[in-house]
Amino acid sequence: MSVIDVGCLQDLRQARHSITLSSGKRLVLFRLPSIDAAARPIGENPEAWTYYAMEAECPHAGGPMADAHIDIEDSSYIASCPWHAYDFNVETGESSYGIKACTFPVVVQDGRVSIRIAEARDLRLTQIEPVSEKVKFKHGPRVEPSGPPVYLSDDASLCDWCVHILNTSNPEHKIELTTHLFSIFATREQSPSPMQIGADTVAPPQEPPRQNLTQVKPGQMPKAGKGGNLKSRIMMLHALANIEQWAIDLAIDIMVRFATFKTDATSEGDQPQHLPRTFFYDWLKVANDEAKHFSLLRARLEELGSHFGALPVHHGLWESAARTARDLRARISVIALVHEARGLDVNPMTIEKFRNAKDGESVDVLSIIHNDEITHVTTGHRWLSWICQQERTNPVQVFRSNVQKHFKGAVKGPFNDEARQQAGMDKNYYEDLYGQPWKGEVIAGG
């Protein structure tokens, strides 16, 4: 267990503090009037205040819990996320929506405040900052001209939901539906009535529709520059937001398009294997992360005075999806282990550009995305390895052969060898690897 001393009681008089730990994990520390001390004068009486700590990102879609609205319900404090109003008990983390936030015990002793984290050792406080009381609604009014998103019935299958999300052009609706699907699928996995997969009952669209976007070819995208000015940084964030919106669809599409996949029986006595339910859970978690990433980037664009859709976008990632639409091995190889792995290479350089520009808020967003994308490449590596294990093939050879057949261009460095190794990919996967002839750049992310 780690006991993190966050400061002197008399120095923590702000209602909210943002905390960063040595692991990079971020928390929110709330200082709220003690509910059972209502009869006592608050003033400087330390017993009149209670401290609560919880994770800084809403588990629904990554909203900033530091900006949460606080209410009292049934003699408990409830924090509601400013993005989609998901509510969490600040002491237990429980929510009326069936998901749970991580909360941590706070101890006040000898005039000091400390947070206890049971599942980690040797954590230290890196930074603590007071949070402005002003709530930032990053997506503007909750009522949109197109109305609220359409939710499917309780008996809808996973594939029903996937096709519905793929056919949803409104990006805000796509975020809400994706995070809602992950929440109900995960919740029902622990119940006697898990969600039906619905394989081979519905067909995905040839290409997901987009709303109010100007499309150009990847090679015709305007150059974003080096991030030295606001215009350049907005262009970079807009390009990343486009990639993340496609990444939502790619993670959703892989579930419905390949729901009927069976491994090949390579020798007598082997039985073809269907995909286990954990495959669908893993890629739904990826989709949920991508929805979070898109929402963070979209919000940051709005904070900088722009909006998603203000600049042209390309559909390059979906073009790779179309080329791998008939083979799950090819889809994982090209999308997860080339495009997304390329994101691991370029993300640190992009983050450094924003850090040099002293754009700390964007650095925070991009750091969250980078850390999540390591786990997405891990997911791709895990499932390609699973298929190869069932089929008695070599995952490195299967990966390289699929890239050579279905990918356009060379898999070029510089490579982030450390992050790739974390995701399970050693240099045997990607060194000296070439696909089909191509003069463009490799799209990073997704």
C-alpha positions as a Markdown table, in Angstrom:
| # | Residue | x | y | z |
|---|---|---|---|---|
| 1 | Met | 0.0 | 0.0 | 0.0 |
| 2 | Ser | 1.1 | 3.6 | -0.7 |
| 3 | Val | 0.4 | 6.4 | 1.8 |
| 4 | Ile | 0.8 | 9.7 | -0.1 |
| 5 | Asp | 1.2 | 12.8 | 2.1 |
| 6 | Val | -0.5 | 15.6 | 0.1 |
| 7 | Gly | 0.1 | 18.5 | 2.4 |
| 8 | Cys | -0.7 | 20.4 | 5.6 |
| 9 | Leu | -4.4 | 20.7 | 6.6 |
| 10 | Gln | -4.3 | 24.5 | 6.8 |
| 11 | Asp | -2.9 | 24.7 | 3.3 |
| 12 | Leu | -5.7 | 22.7 | 1.7 |
| 13 | Arg | -8.6 | 25.1 | 2.1 |
| 14 | Gln | -9.6 | 25.0 | -1.6 |
| 15 | Ala | -12.7 | 22.9 | -2.3 |
| 16 | Arg | -10.9 | 20.9 | -4.9 |
| 17 | His | -7.3 | 20.0 | -5.7 |
| 18 | Ser | -5.9 | 18.2 | -8.7 |
| 19 | Ile | -3.2 | 15.6 | -7.7 |
| 20 | Thr | -0.6 | 13.9 | -9.9 |
| 21 | Leu | 1.3 | 10.9 | -8.6 |
| 22 | Ser | 4.7 | 9.6 | -9.6 |
| 23 | Ser | 3.1 | 6.8 | -11.7 |
| 24 | Gly | 1.3 | 9.5 | -13.8 |
| 25 | Lys | -2.1 | 8.6 | -12.2 |
| 26 | Arg | -4.3 | 11.7 | -11.5 |
| 27 | Leu | -6.7 | 12.1 | -8.7 |
| 28 | Val | -9.1 | 14.8 | -7.4 |
| 29 | Leu | -9.2 | 15.7 | -3.7 |
| 30 | Phe | -12.5 | 17.2 | -2.5 |
| 31 | Arg | -12.8 | 19.3 | 0.7 |
| 32 | Leu | -16.5 | 19.3 | 1.6 |
| 33 | Pro | -18.5 | 20.3 | 4.7 |
| 34 | Ser | -19.0 | 17.3 | 7.0 |
| 35 | Ile | -22.6 | 16.2 | 6.6 |
| 36 | Asp | -22.8 | 15.0 | 10.2 |
| 37 | Ala | -21.4 | 18.3 | 11.4 |
| 38 | Ala | -24.1 | 20.6 | 10.1 |
| 39 | Ala | -24.9 | 21.8 | 13.6 |
| 40 | Arg | -21.4 | 22.9 | 14.3 |
| 41 | Pro | -19.9 | 26.2 | 13.0 |
| 42 | Ile | -17.7 | 25.5 | 10.0 |
| 43 | Gly | -15.2 | 28.4 | 10.1 |
| 44 | Glu | -11.7 | 27.0 | 10.9 |
| 45 | Asn | -13.0 | 23.9 | 12.7 |
| 46 | Pro | -11.2 | 21.0 | 11.0 |
| 47 | Glu | -13.9 | 18.6 | 12.1 |
| 48 | Ala | -16.4 | 20.5 | 10.1 |
| 49 | Trp | -14.7 | 19.4 | 6.8 |
| 50 | Thr | -14.3 | 16.0 | 5.2 |
| 51 | Tyr | -11.8 | 15.0 | 2.5 |
| 52 | Tyr | -12.5 | 12.6 | -0.4 |
| 53 | Ala | -10.3 | 11.4 | -3.2 |
| 54 | Met | -11.3 | 9.8 | -6.5 |
| 55 | Glu | -9.8 | 9.2 | -9.9 |
| 56 | Ala | -9.6 | 12.4 | -12.0 |
| 57 | Glu | -11.3 | 10.9 | -15.2 |
| 58 | Cys | -14.9 | 9.8 | -15.3 |
| 59 | Pro | -14.9 | 6.0 | -16.1 |
| 60 | His | -17.8 | 6.6 | -18.5 |
| 61 | Ala | -16.0 | 8.8 | -21.1 |
| 62 | Gly | -13.0 | 10.4 | -19.5 |
| 63 | Gly | -14.8 | 13.6 | -18.3 |
| 64 | Pro | -12.9 | 15.8 | -15.8 |
| 65 | Met | -14.2 | 15.0 | -12.3 |
| 66 | Ala | -12.4 | 18.0 | -11.0 |
| 67 | Asp | -15.2 | 20.0 | -12.6 |
| 68 | Ala | -17.9 | 17.8 | -11.2 |
| 69 | His | -21.1 | 19.2 | -9.8 |
| 70 | Ile | -21.6 | 18.2 | -6.1 |
| 71 | Asp | -25.0 | 17.3 | -4.6 |
| 72 | Ile | -26.1 | 15.5 | -1.4 |
| 73 | Glu | -28.3 | 12.5 | -1.8 |
| 74 | Asp | -29.3 | 10.1 | 1.0 |
| 75 | Ser | -26.7 | 11.7 | 3.4 |
| 76 | Ser | -23.9 | 11.2 | 0.9 |
| 77 | Tyr | -22.0 | 13.5 | -1.5 |
| 78 | Ile | -22.6 | 12.7 | -5.2 |
| 79 | Ala | -20.2 | 14.0 | -7.9 |
| 80 | Ser | -21.8 | 14.3 | -11.3 |
| 81 | Cys | -19.5 | 14.5 | -14.4 |
| 82 | Pro | -19.9 | 17.7 | -16.3 |
| 83 | Trp | -19.9 | 16.0 | -19.7 |
| 84 | His | -22.7 | 13.5 | -19.5 |
| 85 | Ala | -23.9 | 13.8 | -15.8 |
| 86 | Tyr | -22.9 | 10.4 | -14.7 |
| 87 | Asp | -23.1 | 10.4 | -10.9 |
| 88 | Phe | -20.7 | 8.8 | -8.4 |
| 89 | Asn | -20.7 | 8.6 | -4.6 |
| 90 | Val | -17.4 | 10.3 | -3.7 |
| 91 | Glu | -16.8 | 7.8 | -0.9 |
| 92 | Thr | -17.7 | 4.5 | -2.5 |
| 93 | Gly | -17.5 | 5.3 | -6.2 |
| 94 | Glu | -20.8 | 3.7 | -6.9 |
| 95 | Ser | -23.1 | 5.1 | -9.7 |
| 96 | Ser | -26.7 | 4.8 | -10.5 |
| 97 | Tyr | -25.6 | 3.9 | -14.1 |
| 98 | Gly | -24.0 | 0.6 | -12.9 |
| 99 | Ile | -20.4 | 1.6 | -13.4 |
| 100 | Lys | -18.0 | 2.5 | -10.6 |
| 101 | Ala | -15.2 | 5.1 | -10.1 |
| 102 | Cys | -12.1 | 4.4 | -8.1 |
| 103 | Thr | -12.1 | 6.2 | -4.8 |
| 104 | Phe | -9.4 | 6.2 | -2.1 |
| 105 | Pro | -9.4 | 6.7 | 1.7 |
| 106 | Val | -8.2 | 10.0 | 3.0 |
| 107 | Val | -6.7 | 10.3 | 6.5 |
| 108 | Val | -6.3 | 13.5 | 8.5 |
| 109 | Gln | -3.8 | 13.1 | 11.3 |
| 110 | Asp | -1.6 | 15.5 | 13.2 |
| 111 | Gly | -2.5 | 18.3 | 10.9 |
| 112 | Arg | -1.5 | 16.4 | 7.7 |
| 113 | Val | -3.7 | 15.0 | 4.9 |
| 114 | Ser | -2.8 | 11.7 | 3.3 |
| 115 | Ile | -4.3 | 9.4 | 0.7 |
| 116 | Arg | -4.0 | 5.6 | 0.9 |
| 117 | Ile | -3.9 | 3.5 | -2.3 |
| 118 | Ala | -4.0 | -0.2 | -1.5 |
| 119 | Glu | -3.1 | -1.6 | -4.9 |
| 120 | Ala | 0.2 | 0.2 | -5.5 |
| 121 | Arg | 3.5 | 0.6 | -3.6 |
| 122 | Asp | 6.0 | 3.4 | -3.5 |
| 123 | Leu | 3.8 | 6.0 | -5.1 |
| 124 | Arg | 4.8 | 9.6 | -4.4 |
| 125 | Leu | 3.1 | 13.0 | -4.8 |
| 126 | Thr | 4.4 | 14.7 | -8.0 |
| 127 | Gln | 2.1 | 17.7 | -8.1 |
| 128 | Ile | -0.9 | 19.2 | -6.4 |
| 129 | Glu | -2.8 | 22.2 | -7.7 |
| 130 | Pro | -6.0 | 24.0 | -6.6 |
| 131 | Val | -8.9 | 23.7 | -9.1 |
| 132 | Ser | -11.0 | 26.6 | -10.2 |
| 133 | Glu | -14.6 | 26.4 | -9.0 |
| 134 | Lys | -15.8 | 27.3 | -12.4 |
| 135 | Val | -17.3 | 24.3 | -14.2 |
| 136 | Lys | -16.3 | 24.0 | -17.9 |
| 137 | Phe | -19.0 | 22.4 | -20.1 |
| 138 | Lys | -16.6 | 21.4 | -22.9 |
| 139 | His | -19.2 | 20.3 | -25.5 |
| 140 | Gly | -21.6 | 23.3 | -25.1 |
| 141 | Pro | -25.4 | 22.8 | -24.7 |
| 142 | Arg | -26.5 | 19.2 | -24.1 |
| 143 | Val | -29.5 | 19.7 | -26.4 |
| 144 | Glu | -28.4 | 19.5 | -30.0 |
| 145 | Pro | -30.4 | 20.3 | -33.2 |
| 146 | Ser | -30.4 | 16.6 | -34.1 |
| 147 | Gly | -31.9 | 15.6 | -30.8 |
| 148 | Pro | -30.7 | 13.0 | -28.3 |
| 149 | Pro | -29.0 | 9.7 | -29.4 |
| 150 | Val | -31.3 | 6.7 | -30.1 |
| 151 | Tyr | -30.8 | 3.9 | -27.6 |
| 152 | Leu | -31.6 | 0.3 | -28.6 |
| 153 | Ser | -33.9 | -2.0 | -26.5 |
| 154 | Asp | -32.6 | -4.3 | -23.8 |
| 155 | Asp | -32.9 | -7.3 | -26.0 |
| 156 | Ala | -30.6 | -5.8 | -28.7 |
| 157 | Ser | -27.4 | -7.9 | -29.4 |
| 158 | Leu | -23.9 | -6.7 | -29.4 |
| 159 | Cys | -23.9 | -6.8 | -33.2 |
| 160 | Asp | -27.1 | -4.8 | -33.3 |
| 161 | Trp | -25.4 | -2.1 | -31.2 |
| 162 | Cys | -22.3 | -2.1 | -33.3 |
| 163 | Val | -24.1 | -1.5 | -36.6 |
| 164 | His | -26.2 | 1.2 | -34.9 |
| 165 | Ile | -23.0 | 3.0 | -33.7 |
| 166 | Leu | -21.3 | 2.6 | -37.1 |
| 167 | Asn | -24.4 | 4.2 | -38.8 |
| 168 | Thr | -24.4 | 7.1 | -36.4 |
| 169 | Ser | -22.9 | 10.1 | -38.1 |
| 170 | Asn | -23.2 | 12.6 | -35.2 |
| 171 | Pro | -19.9 | 12.3 | -33.3 |
| 172 | Glu | -21.3 | 13.3 | -29.9 |
| 173 | His | -24.0 | 10.6 | -30.3 |
| 174 | Lys | -21.3 | 8.1 | -31.3 |
| 175 | Ile | -19.4 | 8.9 | -28.1 |
| 176 | Glu | -22.4 | 8.4 | -25.9 |
| 177 | Leu | -23.6 | 5.2 | -27.6 |
| 178 | Thr | -20.2 | 3.7 | -27.5 |
| 179 | Thr | -19.5 | 4.4 | -23.8 |
| 180 | His | -23.1 | 3.3 | -23.0 |
| 181 | Leu | -22.6 | 0.0 | -24.8 |
| 182 | Phe | -19.3 | -0.8 | -23.0 |
| 183 | Ser | -21.0 | 0.0 | -19.7 |
| 184 | Ile | -24.0 | -2.3 | -20.2 |
| 185 | Phe | -22.0 | -5.1 | -21.9 |
| 186 | Ala | -19.5 | -5.2 | -19.0 |
| 187 | Thr | -22.2 | -5.0 | -16.4 |
| 188 | Arg | -24.2 | -7.8 | -17.9 |
| 189 | Glu | -21.1 | -10.0 | -18.2 |
| 190 | Gln | -21.4 | -10.4 | -14.5 |
| 191 | Ser | -25.1 | -11.2 | -14.5 |
| 192 | Pro | -27.1 | -14.4 | -15.4 |
| 193 | Ser | -28.2 | -12.7 | -18.7 |
| 194 | Pro | -25.1 | -11.6 | -20.6 |
| 195 | Met | -25.7 | -9.7 | -23.9 |
| 196 | Gln | -26.1 | -11.9 | -26.9 |
| 197 | Ile | -23.4 | -11.5 | -29.5 |
| 198 | Gly | -25.8 | -11.8 | -32.5 |
| 199 | Ala | -23.2 | -13.0 | -35.0 |
| 200 | Asp | -24.3 | -13.1 | -38.6 |
| 201 | Thr | -27.6 | -11.3 | -37.9 |
| 202 | Val | -26.8 | -7.8 | -39.2 |
| 203 | Ala | -24.2 | -6.4 | -41.6 |
| 204 | Pro | -21.9 | -3.4 | -41.0 |
| 205 | Pro | -22.0 | -0.5 | -43.5 |
| 206 | Gln | -19.5 | -0.3 | -46.3 |
| 207 | Glu | -18.2 | 2.9 | -44.7 |
| 208 | Pro | -19.5 | 4.8 | -41.6 |
| 209 | Pro | -21.2 | 8.1 | -42.5 |
| 210 | Arg | -19.8 | 11.4 | -41.3 |
| 211 | Gln | -21.6 | 14.6 | -40.4 |
| 212 | Asn | -20.6 | 18.0 | -41.8 |
| 213 | Leu | -17.0 | 17.2 | -42.6 |
| 214 | Thr | -14.9 | 18.1 | -45.7 |
| 215 | Gln | -13.1 | 15.1 | -47.0 |
| 216 | Val | -9.8 | 15.2 | -48.9 |
| 217 | Lys | -7.2 | 12.5 | -49.8 |
| 218 | Pro | -4.5 | 11.8 | -47.2 |
| 219 | Gly | -1.8 | 13.3 | -49.4 |
| 220 | Gln | -3.9 | 16.5 | -49.8 |
| 221 | Met | -4.1 | 17.4 | -46.1 |
| 222 | Pro | -2.6 | 20.8 | -45.3 |
| 223 | Lys | 0.7 | 20.6 | -43.4 |
| 224 | Ala | 0.2 | 21.4 | -39.6 |
| 225 | Gly | 3.7 | 22.7 | -39.0 |
| 226 | Lys | 5.7 | 22.2 | -35.8 |
| 227 | Gly | 3.2 | 23.4 | -33.2 |
| 228 | Gly | 4.9 | 26.7 | -32.6 |
| 229 | Asn | 1.7 | 28.7 | -32.9 |
| 230 | Leu | -1.9 | 28.3 | -32.1 |
| 231 | Lys | -3.0 | 27.6 | -35.7 |
| 232 | Ser | -0.5 | 24.8 | -36.0 |
| 233 | Arg | -1.5 | 23.2 | -32.7 |
| 234 | Ile | -5.2 | 23.4 | -33.7 |
| 235 | Met | -4.4 | 21.7 | -37.0 |
| 236 | Met | -2.5 | 18.9 | -35.2 |
| 237 | Leu | -5.3 | 18.4 | -32.6 |
| 238 | His | -8.0 | 18.4 | -35.4 |
| 239 | Ala | -6.1 | 15.7 | -37.4 |
| 240 | Leu | -5.7 | 13.6 | -34.2 |
| 241 | Ala | -9.4 | 14.0 | -33.4 |
| 242 | Asn | -10.3 | 12.7 | -36.9 |
| 243 | Ile | -8.1 | 9.7 | -36.4 |
| 244 | Glu | -9.7 | 9.0 | -33.0 |
| 245 | Gln | -13.2 | 9.1 | -34.4 |
| 246 | Trp | -12.2 | 6.6 | -37.1 |
| 247 | Ala | -10.6 | 4.5 | -34.3 |
| 248 | Ile | -14.0 | 4.3 | -32.6 |
| 249 | Asp | -15.5 | 2.8 | -35.7 |
| 250 | Leu | -12.6 | 0.5 | -36.3 |
| 251 | Ala | -12.9 | -1.1 | -32.9 |
| 252 | Ile | -16.6 | -1.4 | -33.3 |
| 253 | Asp | -16.4 | -2.8 | -36.8 |
| 254 | Ile | -13.9 | -5.5 | -35.9 |
| 255 | Met | -16.5 | -7.0 | -33.5 |
| 256 | Val | -19.5 | -7.2 | -35.9 |
| 257 | Arg | -17.6 | -7.8 | -39.1 |
| 258 | Phe | -15.7 | -10.8 | -37.7 |
| 259 | Ala | -18.3 | -12.1 | -35.2 |
| 260 | Thr | -18.5 | -15.4 | -37.1 |
| 261 | Phe | -14.8 | -15.9 | -37.4 |
| 262 | Lys | -13.4 | -19.4 | -36.7 |
| 263 | Thr | -9.8 | -20.5 | -36.6 |
| 264 | Asp | -8.5 | -22.9 | -39.2 |
| 265 | Ala | -8.1 | -26.5 | -38.3 |
| 266 | Thr | -4.5 | -27.1 | -39.3 |
| 267 | Ser | -4.2 | -30.8 | -38.5 |
| 268 | Glu | -6.4 | -33.9 | -38.0 |
| 269 | Gly | -8.2 | -33.8 | -34.7 |
| 270 | Asp | -8.1 | -30.0 | -34.4 |
| 271 | Gln | -11.4 | -28.2 | -34.0 |
| 272 | Pro | -12.0 | -24.7 | -35.4 |
| 273 | Gln | -12.4 | -22.3 | -32.5 |
| 274 | His | -15.0 | -19.4 | -32.4 |
| 275 | Leu | -13.9 | -16.1 | -30.8 |
| 276 | Pro | -14.4 | -16.1 | -27.1 |
| 277 | Arg | -16.5 | -13.4 | -25.4 |
| 278 | Thr | -13.3 | -11.8 | -24.0 |
| 279 | Phe | -12.4 | -10.9 | -27.6 |
| 280 | Phe | -15.5 | -8.7 | -27.8 |
| 281 | Tyr | -15.0 | -7.3 | -24.3 |
| 282 | Asp | -11.4 | -6.3 | -25.2 |
| 283 | Trp | -12.3 | -4.5 | -28.4 |
| 284 | Leu | -15.3 | -2.8 | -26.8 |
| 285 | Lys | -12.8 | -1.5 | -24.2 |
| 286 | Val | -10.7 | -0.2 | -27.0 |
| 287 | Ala | -13.7 | 1.5 | -28.6 |
| 288 | Asn | -14.6 | 3.0 | -25.2 |
| 289 | Asp | -11.1 | 4.4 | -24.9 |
| 290 | Glu | -11.2 | 5.8 | -28.4 |
| 291 | Ala | -14.5 | 7.6 | -27.6 |
| 292 | Lys | -12.8 | 9.1 | -24.6 |
| 293 | His | -9.9 | 10.2 | -26.7 |
| 294 | Phe | -12.1 | 11.8 | -29.3 |
| 295 | Ser | -14.1 | 13.6 | -26.6 |
| 296 | Leu | -10.9 | 15.0 | -25.0 |
| 297 | Leu | -9.5 | 16.2 | -28.3 |
| 298 | Arg | -12.9 | 17.7 | -29.4 |
| 299 | Ala | -13.2 | 19.5 | -26.1 |
| 300 | Arg | -9.6 | 20.8 | -26.3 |
| 301 | Leu | -10.3 | 22.2 | -29.8 |
| 302 | Glu | -13.3 | 24.1 | -28.4 |
| 303 | Glu | -11.2 | 25.5 | -25.5 |
| 304 | Leu | -8.7 | 26.8 | -28.1 |
| 305 | Gly | -11.5 | 28.6 | -30.0 |
| 306 | Ser | -12.0 | 26.1 | -32.8 |
| 307 | His | -14.2 | 23.0 | -33.2 |
| 308 | Phe | -14.1 | 19.6 | -34.8 |
| 309 | Gly | -15.1 | 20.0 | -38.5 |
| 310 | Ala | -13.5 | 23.3 | -38.9 |
| 311 | Leu | -10.7 | 21.8 | -41.1 |
| 312 | Pro | -10.7 | 19.1 | -43.8 |
| 313 | Val | -10.2 | 15.4 | -42.9 |
| 314 | His | -9.1 | 12.2 | -44.6 |
| 315 | His | -10.5 | 8.7 | -44.5 |
| 316 | Gly | -7.2 | 6.9 | -44.8 |
| 317 | Leu | -7.7 | 4.7 | -41.9 |
| 318 | Trp | -10.9 | 3.3 | -43.2 |
| 319 | Glu | -9.2 | 2.7 | -46.6 |
| 320 | Ser | -6.9 | 0.3 | -44.7 |
| 321 | Ala | -10.0 | -1.2 | -43.0 |
| 322 | Ala | -11.6 | -1.8 | -46.4 |
| 323 | Arg | -8.4 | -3.6 | -47.7 |
| 324 | Thr | -8.5 | -6.0 | -44.6 |
| 325 | Ala | -12.3 | -6.5 | -44.5 |
| 326 | Arg | -12.1 | -10.3 | -45.3 |
| 327 | Asp | -9.5 | -11.5 | -42.9 |
| 328 | Leu | -9.3 | -10.9 | -39.1 |
| 329 | Arg | -5.6 | -11.7 | -39.1 |
| 330 | Ala | -5.0 | -9.0 | -41.7 |
| 331 | Arg | -7.2 | -6.5 | -39.9 |
| 332 | Ile | -5.4 | -6.8 | -36.6 |
| 333 | Ser | -2.0 | -6.8 | -38.3 |
| 334 | Val | -2.5 | -3.6 | -40.3 |
| 335 | Ile | -4.8 | -1.5 | -38.1 |
| 336 | Ala | -3.6 | -2.4 | -34.6 |
| 337 | Leu | 0.0 | -3.4 | -35.2 |
| 338 | Val | 0.9 | -1.0 | -37.9 |
| 339 | His | -1.3 | 2.1 | -37.7 |
| 340 | Glu | -1.8 | 2.2 | -33.9 |
| 341 | Ala | 1.8 | 1.1 | -33.3 |
| 342 | Arg | 2.9 | 4.0 | -35.4 |
| 343 | Gly | 1.1 | 6.2 | -33.0 |
| 344 | Leu | 3.4 | 4.9 | -30.2 |
| 345 | Asp | 6.3 | 6.1 | -32.3 |
| 346 | Val | 5.1 | 9.7 | -33.0 |
| 347 | Asn | 3.1 | 10.5 | -29.9 |
| 348 | Pro | 6.1 | 11.4 | -27.8 |
| 349 | Met | 7.4 | 13.8 | -30.5 |
| 350 | Thr | 3.9 | 15.4 | -30.8 |
| 351 | Ile | 3.7 | 15.8 | -27.0 |
| 352 | Glu | 7.1 | 17.4 | -26.9 |
| 353 | Lys | 6.0 | 20.0 | -29.5 |
| 354 | Phe | 3.0 | 21.0 | -27.3 |
| 355 | Arg | 5.2 | 21.0 | -24.2 |
| 356 | Asn | 7.7 | 23.4 | -26.0 |
| 357 | Ala | 4.7 | 25.6 | -26.8 |
| 358 | Lys | 3.8 | 25.6 | -23.0 |
| 359 | Asp | 0.4 | 24.1 | -23.9 |
| 360 | Gly | 0.1 | 22.0 | -20.7 |
| 361 | Glu | -3.6 | 21.2 | -21.1 |
| 362 | Ser | -3.0 | 19.6 | -24.5 |
| 363 | Val | 0.0 | 17.7 | -23.2 |
| 364 | Asp | -2.2 | 16.2 | -20.5 |
| 365 | Val | -4.7 | 15.0 | -23.2 |
| 366 | Leu | -2.1 | 13.6 | -25.5 |
| 367 | Ser | -0.4 | 11.8 | -22.6 |
| 368 | Ile | -3.6 | 10.0 | -21.7 |
| 369 | Ile | -4.0 | 9.0 | -25.3 |
| 370 | His | -0.5 | 7.7 | -25.6 |
| 371 | Asn | -0.7 | 5.6 | -22.5 |
| 372 | Asp | -4.0 | 4.1 | -23.6 |
| 373 | Glu | -2.7 | 3.3 | -27.1 |
| 374 | Ile | 0.0 | 1.0 | -25.6 |
| 375 | Thr | -2.8 | -1.2 | -24.3 |
| 376 | His | -4.6 | -1.1 | -27.7 |
| 377 | Val | -1.5 | -2.4 | -29.4 |
| 378 | Thr | -1.3 | -5.0 | -26.7 |
| 379 | Thr | -4.9 | -6.0 | -27.4 |
| 380 | Gly | -4.0 | -6.5 | -31.1 |
| 381 | His | -0.9 | -8.5 | -30.3 |
| 382 | Arg | -2.8 | -10.7 | -27.8 |
| 383 | Trp | -5.5 | -11.7 | -30.2 |
| 384 | Leu | -3.3 | -12.2 | -33.2 |
| 385 | Ser | -1.2 | -14.4 | -31.0 |
| 386 | Trp | -4.3 | -16.3 | -29.8 |
| 387 | Ile | -5.3 | -17.0 | -33.4 |
| 388 | Cys | -1.8 | -18.2 | -34.3 |
| 389 | Gln | -1.7 | -20.4 | -31.2 |
| 390 | Gln | -4.9 | -22.1 | -32.2 |
| 391 | Glu | -3.7 | -22.5 | -35.8 |
| 392 | Arg | -0.1 | -23.5 | -34.8 |
| 393 | Thr | 1.4 | -20.7 | -36.8 |
| 394 | Asn | 4.1 | -18.1 | -36.0 |
| 395 | Pro | 2.5 | -14.7 | -35.1 |
| 396 | Val | 5.6 | -12.7 | -36.4 |
| 397 | Gln | 5.4 | -14.5 | -39.8 |
| 398 | Val | 1.6 | -14.1 | -40.0 |
| 399 | Phe | 1.9 | -10.4 | -39.2 |
| 400 | Arg | 4.7 | -9.7 | -41.7 |
| 401 | Ser | 3.0 | -11.6 | -44.5 |
| 402 | Asn | -0.3 | -9.8 | -44.0 |
| 403 | Val | 1.5 | -6.4 | -43.9 |
| 404 | Gln | 3.3 | -7.3 | -47.1 |
| 405 | Lys | 0.0 | -8.2 | -48.8 |
| 406 | His | -2.5 | -5.6 | -47.4 |
| 407 | Phe | -0.5 | -2.6 | -46.3 |
| 408 | Lys | 0.7 | 0.3 | -48.6 |
| 409 | Gly | 4.2 | 1.5 | -48.0 |
| 410 | Ala | 7.1 | 0.7 | -45.8 |
| 411 | Val | 6.8 | 0.4 | -42.0 |
| 412 | Lys | 9.3 | 3.2 | -41.3 |
| 413 | Gly | 10.9 | 4.5 | -38.1 |
| 414 | Pro | 12.1 | 6.0 | -36.0 |
| 415 | Phe | 10.5 | 3.4 | -33.7 |
| 416 | Asn | 9.6 | 3.7 | -30.1 |
| 417 | Asp | 11.1 | 0.4 | -29.3 |
| 418 | Glu | 10.4 | 0.6 | -25.6 |
| 419 | Ala | 6.6 | 1.3 | -26.0 |
| 420 | Arg | 6.4 | -1.4 | -28.8 |
| 421 | Gln | 8.1 | -3.9 | -26.5 |
| 422 | Gln | 5.6 | -3.0 | -23.7 |
| 423 | Ala | 2.8 | -3.9 | -26.1 |
| 424 | Gly | 4.5 | -7.3 | -27.0 |
| 425 | Met | 6.2 | -6.3 | -30.3 |
| 426 | Asp | 9.9 | -6.9 | -30.5 |
| 427 | Lys | 12.0 | -5.8 | -33.4 |
| 428 | Asn | 11.4 | -9.1 | -35.3 |
| 429 | Tyr | 7.9 | -7.8 | -36.1 |
| 430 | Tyr | 8.7 | -4.5 | -37.7 |
| 431 | Glu | 12.3 | -4.1 | -38.8 |
| 432 | Asp | 12.9 | -4.1 | -42.6 |
| 433 | Leu | 9.2 | -4.6 | -43.4 |
| 434 | Tyr | 7.6 | -3.4 | -46.6 |
| 435 | Gly | 4.1 | -3.5 | -47.9 |
| 436 | Gln | 2.8 | -2.6 | -51.4 |
| 437 | Pro | 4.4 | 0.3 | -53.2 |
| 438 | Trp | 3.3 | 3.6 | -51.8 |
| 439 | Lys | 4.7 | 7.2 | -51.6 |
| 440 | Gly | 2.6 | 8.6 | -48.7 |
| 441 | Glu | 3.2 | 8.7 | -45.0 |
| 442 | Val | 2.0 | 5.9 | -42.6 |
| 443 | Ile | -1.1 | 7.2 | -40.8 |
| 444 | Ala | -0.4 | 7.0 | -37.0 |
| 445 | Gly | -3.0 | 5.9 | -34.5 |
| 446 | Gly | -6.3 | 4.1 | -34.7 |
